């Protein structure tokens, strides 16, 4: 047992090390991370695009110092916990140290490394999906209805983190009904578990109801402007890439679950896999939404491979068994390592400029506008923010001591990045974009403005004439940043009250959102 924990500790430590190694220190945080971090200042039971769990995590990061280290630490932690849950799951199946190690290697050499780079709901989402399957396996194996409570808690925290877990819930229900395991539903614990689930998510449901169900508006927006452009075939093809170094493991796991009499009691798992995948395919979901389905399949695949090696007459000799086990552990690593520099922000921006990696051969540098750029879009979203914040600090330093200065940006990435990287104590940036639209503080008069404008949004003469003085402080010049060309403007001394103008613009933006809802 001591050896078991030592090896698990090794994989957990390796997970954290890998998460730091694959990100070059010249890269900053991602634009989406800044929005989640700012939610710590505006705690609520819901937001326009996400449930509340991430804001609680952001508050913890704030208490710990609000540094890049802690922002990167938590996604890595949730990824490490996913490995730990699968390790325990393989143990529940009766798997030996090799089976556990093989499942850990499969999770390490996968798309989870990429997802666990970013402070987004995805890392917790995958952990919650994995916990659902962990308690489901325990329910089937031990025939203990109390495991329904674990399933309910996993779904509840998953729902409070990301609403897409509802697809797993529907897929699991259909999977249970499609198999003899529907008998599991005949239990008083099922009703109590449903009540626990409803009780835990009810504050968020109440918030949604009071605010006009913005989650439905967000889903409609995604469907019309992002998911509508997705290909169903593309969605299914991408599924093969997430765990491609261990493709043989999860194919064996799925095959065993679906067709082997040995796993007849677990047949609802492949049913859940297929039905949930079918739901995502029908709705043209983003491919990574389904990643949470794979860890449990990998666990069964690793266990099945271990059992085959141990019981097969072909591998009776210990030396043959050890050679095959070593080969199976090394193979995923060998397939994964060459891809690491391409699918992660591994190279320095200077290296990318002077010696461009082969992003274009894999189509990694094609952005959502259909054009190709030197960097993948996600990587370009991790550059230029400190430069922008420095320009804002420079603009604020030139402001007169009297009067209130407000920073207004074009998008949430700019506002959040300034709030995270600014060196000016108490300076806060806002934008009429995403949740910031509801966070404006207009109780006190605004006398001066610092405007941060994307390169496509020019400052007009009318806006300049509202103030006594205008200066262009500078623009973001990082050649690889998506925000390249973003300008920072100094506007001193409002000639007319600014607050009513801002309030009217906010009302118009909210009306547009409400029209989207209707």
DRENKOLTI-988091 format. One record per residue (C-alpha): residue number from 0; chain; z, y, x negated. Coordinates in Angstrom, 2 decimals. Each point is the difference from the previous one (the first is absolute). Layout:
DRENKOLTI-988091
  lumgu  nuba       pz       py       px
    NUM     A        Z        Y        X
...
***
This chain:
DRENKOLTI-988091
  lumgu  nuba       pz       py       px
      0     A     0.00     0.00     0.00
      1     A     0.80     2.36    -2.89
      2     A    -3.49    -0.59    -1.41
      3     A    -1.49     0.72     3.42
      4     A     1.68     3.43     0.16
      5     A    -0.94     0.79    -3.60
      6     A    -3.69    -0.67     0.68
      7     A     0.14     2.00     3.24
      8     A     1.65     2.89    -1.87
      9     A    -2.80    -0.19    -2.56
     10     A    -2.66     0.37     2.71
     11     A     1.89     2.86     1.66
     12     A     0.28     1.86    -3.31
     13     A    -3.66    -0.71    -0.74
     14     A    -0.92     1.45     3.41
     15     A     1.72     3.30    -0.79
     16     A    -1.51     0.15    -3.48
     17     A    -3.52    -0.63     1.32
     18     A     0.35     2.71     2.64
     19     A     0.66     2.56    -2.74
     20     A    -2.54    -1.35    -2.49
     21     A    -2.99     0.22     2.38
     22     A     0.49     3.75     0.62
     23     A    -0.84     2.31    -2.91
     24     A     2.70     2.69    -0.41
     25     A    -2.60     2.78     0.37
     26     A    -0.40    -0.91     3.67
     27     A     2.26     1.77     2.47
     28     A     1.02    -1.02     3.51
     29     A    -2.54    -0.67     2.75
     30     A    -0.66     2.58     2.73
     31     A     1.35    -2.28     2.77
     32     A     3.28    -0.48    -1.86
     33     A     0.81     3.71     0.17
     34     A    -0.07     0.03     3.80
     35     A     2.41    -2.94     0.17
     36     A     2.34     1.68    -2.49
     37     A     0.12     3.23     1.99
     38     A     1.06    -1.93     3.09
     39     A     3.46    -0.19    -1.60
     40     A     0.44     3.70     0.92
     41     A    -1.00    -0.60     3.62
     42     A     1.72    -3.21     1.08
     43     A    -1.08    -1.22     3.42
     44     A    -0.50    -3.28     1.87
     45     A    -3.76     0.32    -0.39
     46     A    -2.89     1.94    -1.49
     47     A    -3.62     0.57     0.92
     48     A    -1.33    -2.86    -2.09
     49     A     2.94    -2.20    -1.07
     50     A     3.33    -1.30     1.34
     51     A     3.28     1.25    -1.50
     52     A     0.89    -2.61    -2.66
     53     A    -1.88     1.72    -2.81
     54     A     1.90     3.25     0.62
     55     A     3.31    -1.84    -0.47
     56     A    -1.27    -1.39    -3.29
     57     A    -1.14     3.50    -1.00
     58     A     3.50     1.32     0.67
     59     A     1.38    -2.65    -2.36
     60     A    -2.54     1.06    -2.64
     61     A     1.17     3.60     0.51
     62     A     3.62    -1.03    -0.60
     63     A    -1.03    -1.88    -3.16
     64     A    -1.65     3.09    -1.52
     65     A    -3.45     0.15     1.63
     66     A    -1.86    -0.95    -3.16
     67     A    -3.25    -1.90    -0.52
     68     A     2.03    -2.91    -1.38
     69     A     1.76    -0.62     3.31
     70     A    -3.17     0.58     2.03
     71     A    -1.69    -2.78    -1.96
     72     A     3.14    -2.16    -0.09
     73     A     0.27    -0.74     3.71
     74     A    -3.50    -1.42     0.61
     75     A     0.55    -2.20    -3.07
     76     A     3.38    -1.05     1.43
     77     A    -1.52    -1.02     3.34
     78     A    -2.69    -1.94    -1.87
     79     A     2.70    -1.76    -2.05
     80     A     1.91    -0.84     3.19
     81     A    -3.18    -1.54     1.43
     82     A    -0.17    -2.30    -3.04
     83     A     3.68    -0.88     0.50
     84     A    -0.53    -0.87     3.69
     85     A    -2.97    -2.25    -0.82
     86     A     2.00    -1.62    -2.80
     87     A     2.72    -0.80     2.53
     88     A    -2.58    -1.21     2.53
     89     A    -1.52    -2.47    -2.49
     90     A     3.53    -1.20    -0.68
     91     A     0.58    -0.53     3.73
     92     A    -3.10    -2.19     0.10
     93     A     1.46    -2.11    -2.83
     94     A    -2.17     1.44    -2.75
     95     A     0.97    -0.42    -3.65
     96     A     0.10     2.66    -2.73
     97     A    -3.73    -0.39    -0.67
     98     A    -0.89     0.64     3.67
     99     A     2.23     3.07     0.08
    100     A    -1.45     1.29    -3.27
    101     A    -3.57    -0.58     1.17
    102     A     0.64     2.00     3.18
    103     A     1.55     2.83    -2.05
    104     A    -2.98     0.09    -2.37
    105     A    -2.36     0.10     3.00
    106     A     1.83     3.02     1.45
    107     A     0.13     1.75    -3.38
    108     A    -3.73    -0.46    -0.59
    109     A    -1.13     1.48     3.29
    110     A    -0.73     3.19     1.92
    111     A     3.75     0.44     0.42
    112     A     0.11     1.64    -3.43
    113     A    -2.39     2.68     1.24
    114     A     1.84     0.50     3.29
    115     A     3.41     0.12    -1.68
    116     A    -1.13     2.92    -2.18
    117     A     0.11     2.41     2.91
    118     A     2.95     1.22     2.04
    119     A    -1.46    -0.79     3.41
    120     A     1.11    -2.21     2.94
    121     A    -2.23    -2.85    -1.22
    122     A     2.51    -1.53    -2.44
    123     A     2.75    -0.25     2.62
    124     A    -2.58    -1.20     2.53
    125     A    -0.94    -3.02    -2.10
    126     A     3.67    -0.78    -0.67
    127     A     0.77     0.04     3.74
    128     A    -2.97    -2.24     0.82
    129     A     1.18    -2.43    -2.68
    130     A     3.53     0.03     1.43
    131     A    -1.37    -0.81     3.47
    132     A    -1.69    -3.10    -1.39
    133     A     3.07    -0.91    -2.07
    134     A     2.23    -0.10     3.07
    135     A    -2.77    -1.72     1.99
    136     A    -0.14    -2.82    -2.56
    137     A     3.80    -0.27     0.10
    138     A    -0.13    -0.12     3.80
    139     A    -2.49    -2.88    -0.04
    140     A     1.59    -1.88    -2.90
    141     A     3.65     0.29     1.04
    142     A    -0.58     0.13     3.76
    143     A     2.64     2.72     0.09
    144     A    -0.78     2.58     2.73
    145     A     2.20     2.55    -1.79
    146     A    -2.95     0.66    -2.29
    147     A    -1.54     1.90     2.91
    148     A     2.44     2.78    -0.89
    149     A    -1.43     0.18    -3.51
    150     A    -3.51     0.15     1.46
    151     A     1.07     2.76     2.39
    152     A     1.60     2.07    -2.79
    153     A    -3.08    -0.43    -2.21
    154     A    -2.29     1.15     2.80
    155     A     2.28     2.91     0.89
    156     A     0.20     1.40    -3.53
    157     A    -3.70    -0.71    -0.45
    158     A    -0.76     1.95     3.18
    159     A     2.19     2.91    -1.14
    160     A    -2.00    -0.01    -3.23
    161     A    -3.61    -0.53     1.18
    162     A    -1.33    -0.68     3.48
    163     A    -2.67    -2.45    -1.16
    164     A     2.59    -2.78    -0.02
    165     A    -0.59    -0.08     3.77
    166     A    -3.25    -1.86    -0.77
    167     A     2.04    -2.70    -1.75
    168     A     2.29    -0.16     3.03
    169     A    -2.94    -0.58     2.34
    170     A    -1.61    -2.51    -2.38
    171     A     3.28    -1.90    -0.36
    172     A     0.54    -0.14     3.77
    173     A    -3.52    -1.33     0.55
    174     A     0.48    -2.46    -2.87
    175     A     3.21    -1.36     1.52
    176     A    -1.60    -0.35     3.42
    177     A    -2.98    -1.82    -1.54
    178     A     2.17    -2.75    -1.54
    179     A     2.72    -2.43     1.12
    180     A     2.47     2.35    -1.68
    181     A    -0.02     2.02     3.20
    182     A     3.19    -1.95     0.67
    183     A     1.67     2.37    -2.46
    184     A    -0.22     2.71     2.64
    185     A     2.30    -1.95     2.32
    186     A     3.26     1.34    -1.36
    187     A     2.53     2.62     0.99
    188     A    -0.14     1.28    -3.57
    189     A    -3.59     1.10     0.64
    190     A     1.16     2.35     2.77
    191     A     2.84     1.36    -2.13
    192     A    -2.41     0.48    -2.92
    193     A    -2.40     1.96     2.21
    194     A     2.88     2.19     1.17
    195     A     1.04     0.64    -3.62
    196     A    -3.57     0.93    -0.88
    197     A    -0.34     2.39     2.95
    198     A     3.39     1.55    -0.71
    199     A    -0.82     0.67    -3.66
    200     A    -3.42     1.56     0.67
    201     A     1.03     1.89     3.15
    202     A     0.81     3.29    -1.80
    203     A    -3.53     0.08    -1.35
    204     A    -1.49    -0.90     3.39
    205     A     2.06     2.78     1.58
    206     A    -1.28     2.44    -2.62
    207     A    -3.58    -1.12     0.67
    208     A     0.48     0.50     3.74
    209     A     1.49     3.48    -0.42
    210     A    -2.82     1.05    -2.31
    211     A    -2.91    -1.31     2.06
    212     A    -0.52    -3.30    -1.87
    213     A    -1.60     1.43    -3.17
    214     A    -0.38    -3.55    -1.34
    215     A    -2.74    -0.58     2.59
    216     A    -1.73     3.21    -1.06
    217     A     0.25    -1.03    -3.64
    218     A    -1.44    -3.44     0.76
    219     A    -2.82     1.57     1.99
    220     A    -0.71     2.39    -2.88
    221     A    -0.07    -2.88    -2.48
    222     A    -2.27    -2.00     2.30
    223     A    -2.52     2.80     0.47
    224     A    -0.08     1.64    -3.43
    225     A     0.97    -2.72    -2.50
    226     A     0.02    -3.51     1.44
    227     A    -3.27     0.58     1.87
    228     A    -1.77     0.07    -3.36
    229     A     1.50    -3.32    -1.10
    230     A    -2.01    -3.19     0.01
    231     A     1.45    -3.15     1.57
    232     A    -1.85    -2.12    -2.55
    233     A     1.27     2.29    -2.76
    234     A     3.55    -0.40     1.31
    235     A    -0.23    -3.79    -0.22
    236     A    -1.70     0.03    -3.40
    237     A     2.73     2.22    -1.46
    238     A     2.63    -2.54     1.04
    239     A    -1.27    -2.23    -2.80
    240     A     0.71     2.68    -2.60
    241     A     3.69     0.70     0.59
    242     A     1.17    -3.30    -1.51
    243     A    -3.22    -1.01    -1.75
    244     A     1.74    -1.19    -3.23
    245     A     1.97    -2.50     2.12
    246     A    -2.71    -0.68     2.57
    247     A     0.36    -3.74    -0.61
    248     A     3.71     0.19     0.85
    249     A    -0.23     1.69     3.38
    250     A    -3.08    -1.99     1.04
    251     A     1.92    -3.20    -0.72
    252     A     2.99     1.43     1.86
    253     A    -2.05     0.93     3.03
    254     A    -1.82    -3.34    -0.01
    255     A     3.24    -1.93    -0.19
    256     A     1.59     2.01     2.82
    257     A    -3.05    -0.27     2.21
    258     A    -0.98    -3.64    -0.50
    259     A     2.77    -2.07    -1.62
    260     A     2.21    -2.07     2.33
    261     A     2.84     0.71    -2.43
    262     A     0.03     3.62     1.16
    263     A    -0.62    -0.64     3.68
    264     A     3.20     1.87     0.93
    265     A    -1.23     3.08    -1.88
    266     A    -3.42     0.07     1.66
    267     A     0.82     3.28     1.73
    268     A    -0.14     1.78    -3.40
    269     A    -3.76    -0.49    -0.54
    270     A    -0.51     0.77     3.69
    271     A     1.91     3.27    -0.49
    272     A    -2.03     0.70    -3.14
    273     A    -3.35    -0.49     1.73
    274     A     0.92     1.81     3.23
    275     A     1.51     3.02    -1.78
    276     A    -3.01     0.18    -2.30
    277     A    -2.26    -0.19     3.06
    278     A     1.84     2.91     1.63
    279     A    -0.36     2.12    -3.12
    280     A    -3.67    -0.94    -0.29
    281     A    -0.69     0.93     3.62
    282     A     1.59     3.42    -0.43
    283     A    -1.78     0.58    -3.35
    284     A     3.31     0.45    -1.80
    285     A     0.30     0.88    -3.65
    286     A    -0.09    -3.19    -2.02
    287     A     3.39     0.46    -1.66
    288     A     1.77     0.03     3.38
    289     A    -0.12    -3.81    -0.09
    290     A     1.49    -0.55    -3.46
    291     A     3.38    -0.91     1.49
    292     A    -1.52    -3.23     1.36
    293     A    -0.60    -1.48    -3.45
    294     A     3.38    -0.43    -1.79
    295     A     1.13    -2.78     2.38
    296     A    -3.34    -1.80    -0.42
    297     A     0.40     0.29    -3.79
    298     A     3.50    -1.50     0.28
    299     A    -1.31    -3.09     1.81
    300     A    -2.93    -0.28    -2.42
    301     A     2.27     0.08    -3.04
    302     A     2.30    -2.59     1.56
    303     A    -2.91    -2.28     0.94
    304     A    -1.49     0.20    -3.51
    305     A     3.36    -0.83    -1.53
    306     A     0.42    -3.01     2.29
    307     A    -3.51    -1.21    -0.79
    308     A     0.58     0.13    -3.75
    309     A     3.38    -1.74     0.28
    310     A    -1.18    -2.80     2.30
    311     A    -3.58    -0.60    -1.13
    312     A    -0.75    -3.16    -1.95
    313     A    -2.38     2.05    -2.15
    314     A     2.91     1.91    -1.51
    315     A     2.66    -2.62    -0.56
    316     A     0.40     0.92    -3.64
    317     A     2.28     2.97    -0.55
    318     A    -2.34     1.53    -2.57
    319     A    -2.88     0.06     2.51
    320     A     2.22     1.58     2.62
    321     A     1.19     2.69    -2.41
    322     A    -3.51     0.79    -1.18
    323     A    -1.27     0.41     3.57
    324     A     3.00     2.10     1.02
    325     A    -0.49     2.27    -3.00
    326     A    -3.71     0.36     0.78
    327     A     0.71     0.90     3.63
    328     A     2.54     2.63    -1.07
    329     A    -2.34     1.51    -2.58
    330     A    -3.18     0.02     2.13
    331     A     1.03     2.83     2.39
    332     A     1.16     2.09    -2.94
    333     A    -3.28    -0.53    -1.85
    334     A    -2.02     1.02     3.06
    335     A     2.17     3.02     0.78
    336     A     0.40     1.66    -3.41
    337     A    -3.67     1.09    -0.43
    338     A     0.10     1.82     3.36
    339     A     3.27     1.85    -0.67
    340     A    -1.55     3.07    -1.71
    341     A    -2.56     0.41     2.78
    342     A     2.08    -0.36     3.15
    343     A     2.96     2.05    -1.26
    344     A     0.30     3.52    -1.52
    345     A     0.43    -1.67    -3.38
    346     A    -2.18     2.16    -2.25
    347     A     0.86     3.58    -0.88
    348     A    -2.16     2.69     1.67
    349     A    -1.25     0.95    -3.47
    350     A    -1.12    -3.58    -0.62
    351     A    -1.80    -0.05     3.36
    352     A    -1.88     3.20    -0.88
    353     A    -0.98    -1.07    -3.51
    354     A    -0.68    -3.67     0.67
    355     A    -0.38    -0.66     3.75
    356     A     1.18    -3.45     1.13
    357     A    -2.33    -2.17     2.06
    358     A     1.27     1.27     3.36
    359     A    -3.51     0.42     1.38
    360     A    -0.95    -3.65    -0.59
    361     A     2.68    -1.02     2.49
    362     A    -0.53     2.96     2.34
    363     A     3.56     1.21    -0.66
    364     A    -0.95     3.64    -0.56
    365     A    -1.80     0.52     3.32
    366     A     2.08     2.36     2.11
    367     A     0.26     0.27     3.77
    368     A    -2.83     2.59    -0.02
    369     A    -2.34    -2.72    -1.32
    370     A    -0.50     1.66    -3.41
    371     A     0.92    -1.38    -3.42
    372     A     2.49     1.79    -2.27
    373     A     1.44    -0.67    -3.47
    374     A     3.23    -1.41     1.48
    375     A     0.91    -2.07     3.07
    376     A     1.17     2.32     2.78
    377     A     3.62    -1.22    -0.08
    378     A     0.20     0.74    -3.72
    379     A    -1.52     3.46     0.43
    380     A     2.70     0.64     2.62
    381     A     2.58    -0.41    -2.79
    382     A    -1.16     2.90    -2.18
    383     A     0.18     3.80    -0.01
    384     A     3.24     0.41     1.97
    385     A     2.21     1.27    -2.83
    386     A    -2.70     2.47    -0.97
    387     A    -0.09     1.27     3.58
    388     A     3.79     0.31     0.21
    389     A     0.04     1.95    -3.27
    390     A    -2.49     2.51     1.44
    391     A     2.19     0.41     3.10
    392     A     3.08     0.59    -2.18
    393     A    -1.99     2.59    -1.96
    394     A    -0.98     1.75     3.24
    395     A     3.59     0.02     1.25
    396     A     1.24     1.45    -3.30
    397     A    -2.24     3.04     0.62
    398     A     1.36     0.61     3.49
    399     A     2.41     2.90     0.61
    400     A     3.65    -0.92     0.40
    401     A     0.15     1.44     3.51
    402     A    -1.51    -1.83     2.94
    403     A    -0.64    -3.62     0.85
    404     A    -2.84    -1.93    -1.60
    405     A    -1.59    -3.01     1.72
    406     A    -2.44    -2.49    -1.54
    407     A    -2.72    -1.23     2.36
    408     A    -2.43    -2.75    -1.03
    409     A    -3.15    -1.62     1.33
    410     A     1.29    -3.57     0.12
    411     A     3.19    -2.04    -0.13
    412     A    -0.67    -1.25    -3.52
    413     A     0.06     3.54    -1.37
    414     A     3.12     0.99     1.95
    415     A     1.93    -3.13    -0.95
    416     A    -1.04     0.14    -3.65
    417     A     1.15     3.61    -0.30
    418     A     3.33    -0.85     1.63
    419     A     0.44    -2.90    -2.43
    420     A    -1.17     1.59    -3.26
    421     A     0.93     3.67     0.43
    422     A     2.46     1.44    -2.51
    423     A     0.95     2.84     2.36
    424     A     3.30    -0.71     1.71
    425     A    -0.20     0.16     3.79
    426     A    -3.77     0.48     0.17
    427     A    -1.56    -1.97     2.86
    428     A    -3.65    -0.58     0.82
    429     A    -1.42    -0.66     3.47
    430     A    -3.34    -0.90     1.51
    431     A    -1.48    -0.22     3.48
    432     A    -0.76    -3.62    -0.69
    433     A     1.79    -3.26     0.88
    434     A     3.76     0.23     0.61
    435     A     0.28     3.34    -1.80
    436     A    -1.43     1.59     3.13
    437     A     3.41    -0.56     1.62
    438     A     2.08     0.99    -3.03
    439     A    -0.84     3.70    -0.32
    440     A     3.04     2.26    -0.38
    441     A    -0.90     3.31     1.62
    442     A     3.45     1.20     0.98
    443     A    -0.08     2.68    -2.72
    444     A    -2.88     2.47    -0.49
    445     A    -2.60    -0.94    -2.62
    446     A    -0.85     2.89    -2.32
    447     A    -2.16    -1.65    -2.66
    448     A    -2.23    -3.04    -0.16
    449     A    -1.15    -2.41    -2.66
    450     A    -3.10    -1.72     1.33
    451     A    -1.22    -3.30    -1.42
    452     A    -3.58    -0.60     1.07
    453     A    -2.24    -3.01    -0.59
    454     A    -3.33     0.82    -1.66
    455     A    -1.86    -0.22     3.33
    456     A     2.34     2.48     1.73
    457     A    -0.59     3.54    -1.23
    458     A     2.36     2.93     0.50
    459     A    -1.62     2.58     2.30
    460     A     0.01     3.80    -0.36
    461     A     1.81     0.24     3.34
    462     A     2.87    -2.10    -1.33
    463     A     0.14     2.05    -3.19
    464     A     0.11     3.27     1.96
    465     A     3.18    -1.09     1.77
    466     A     1.86     0.60    -3.29
    467     A     0.49     2.85    -2.44
    468     A    -0.98    -2.01    -3.05
    469     A    -1.98    -3.15    -0.73
    470     A    -0.38    -1.92    -3.24
    471     A    -1.69    -3.27    -0.81
    472     A     2.59    -1.72    -2.15
    473     A    -2.24    -2.87    -1.04
    474     A    -1.46    -3.32     1.02
    475     A     0.48    -3.68    -0.75
    476     A    -2.29    -0.86    -2.90
    477     A     0.82    -3.66    -0.62
    478     A    -3.48    -1.56    -0.22
    479     A     0.98    -3.26     1.69
    480     A     2.32     1.30     2.72
    481     A    -1.11    -0.20     3.60
    482     A     1.59     3.45     0.36
    483     A    -2.20     1.47    -2.73
    484     A    -0.98     3.53     1.02
    485     A     3.04     0.58     2.22
    486     A     1.01     3.65    -0.33
    487     A     3.38     1.76     0.12
    488     A     0.14     3.53     1.42
    489     A     2.68     2.69    -0.22
    490     A     0.30     2.19     3.12
    491     A     2.71     2.69    -0.22
    492     A     1.29     2.31     2.71
    493     A    -1.13    -0.85     3.52
    494     A    -1.40     3.06     1.78
    495     A     0.57    -1.59     3.40
    496     A     2.55    -2.60     1.14
    497     A    -1.10    -3.39    -1.33
    498     A     2.25    -2.19     2.15
    499     A    -1.85     0.55     3.33
    500     A    -3.32    -0.85    -1.70
    501     A     1.44    -3.20    -1.45
    502     A     1.62    -0.94     3.30
    503     A    -3.31     0.42     1.81
    504     A    -1.82    -2.15    -2.56
    505     A     2.68    -2.66     0.31
    506     A    -0.32     0.03     3.80
    507     A    -3.78    -0.41    -0.28
    508     A     0.39    -2.92    -2.40
    509     A     2.52    -1.66     2.32
    510     A    -2.35     0.49     2.94
    511     A    -2.74    -1.76    -1.96
    512     A     2.42    -2.89    -0.60
    513     A     0.93    -0.10     3.67
    514     A    -3.70    -0.07     0.96
    515     A    -0.39    -2.95    -2.34
    516     A     2.87    -1.68     1.86
    517     A    -1.67     0.56     3.36
***
